[in-house]
Amino acid sequence: MSLLSIFAVYFIIWWITLFAVLPLGMRSQGDEGDVTLGTVESAPARFRAGRVLLLTTLISAAIYAAWFAASNYFGISLGNLPRIVPQFD
């Protein structure tokens, strides 16, 4: 697998993981009871970008390592998944 392919797969995993990690531990301004004028109650009270990026990177690295081991050492690939869409020849 080329370096560009490795980066592309990791980037896709990282981006999907980012949206799963974003709501973790988020407290809204409404939860804190301190709503800033001009914002909605559901806006984050304190957005910790560094924590979110670090957690996303660690989780996506673990997911990528599992995928890499499954594909290279155990021979599991997308071709092994059952086909659920009929094939029209």
CORSULDA-V959404 format. One record per residue. N is the residue number from 0. RES is the residue in one small letter. PHI is phi as a letter, one per 20 degrees, with the letter a starting at -180 (NA if undefined). PSI is psi as a letter, one per 20 degrees, with the letter a starting at -180 (999 if undefined). D_FIRST is the distance of its C-alpha to the first C-alpha in whole Angstrom. Layout:
n: (N;N)
res: (RES;RES)
phi: (PHI;PHI)
psi: (PSI;PSI)
d_first: (D_FIRST;D_FIRST)
//
This chain:
n: (0;1;2;3;4;5;6;7;8;9;10;11;12;13;14;15;16;17;18;19;20;21;22;23;24;25;26;27;28;29;30;31;32;33;34;35;36;37;38;39;40;41;42;43;44;45;46;47;48;49;50;51;52;53;54;55;56;57;58;59;60;61;62;63;64;65;66;67;68;69;70;71;72;73;74;75;76;77;78;79;80;81;82;83;84;85;86;87;88)
res: (m;s;l;l;s;i;f;a;v;y;f;i;i;w;w;i;t;l;f;a;v;l;p;l;g;m;r;s;q;g;d;e;g;d;v;t;l;g;t;v;e;s;a;p;a;r;f;r;a;g;r;v;l;l;l;t;t;l;i;s;a;a;i;y;a;a;w;f;a;a;s;n;y;f;g;i;s;l;g;n;l;p;r;i;v;p;q;f;d)
phi: (NA;f;f;f;f;f;f;f;f;f;f;f;f;f;f;f;f;g;f;e;e;g;f;f;m;f;d;e;f;f;f;f;m;c;e;f;g;n;d;e;f;e;f;f;f;c;e;d;f;f;f;f;f;f;f;f;f;f;f;f;f;f;f;f;f;f;f;f;f;f;e;e;e;d;m;e;c;f;f;e;f;f;e;d;d;f;e;d;e)
psi: (p;r;h;h;g;g;g;g;g;g;g;g;g;g;g;g;h;g;h;h;h;g;i;p;j;p;p;r;h;h;h;i;j;n;p;p;p;i;r;r;h;j;q;q;g;o;o;n;g;g;g;g;g;g;g;g;g;g;g;h;h;g;g;g;g;g;g;g;g;h;h;h;h;i;j;p;a;h;i;i;q;q;p;i;p;q;p;o;999)
d_first: (0;4;7;8;6;7;10;11;11;13;15;16;16;18;21;21;22;24;27;27;28;30;33;33;36;38;41;43;46;48;47;48;51;51;50;50;52;50;47;47;47;43;42;40;43;41;37;35;32;31;31;29;26;26;26;24;21;22;22;19;17;19;17;14;14;16;13;10;13;14;11;10;14;16;14;15;13;15;16;18;20;23;24;27;27;29;28;30;30)
//
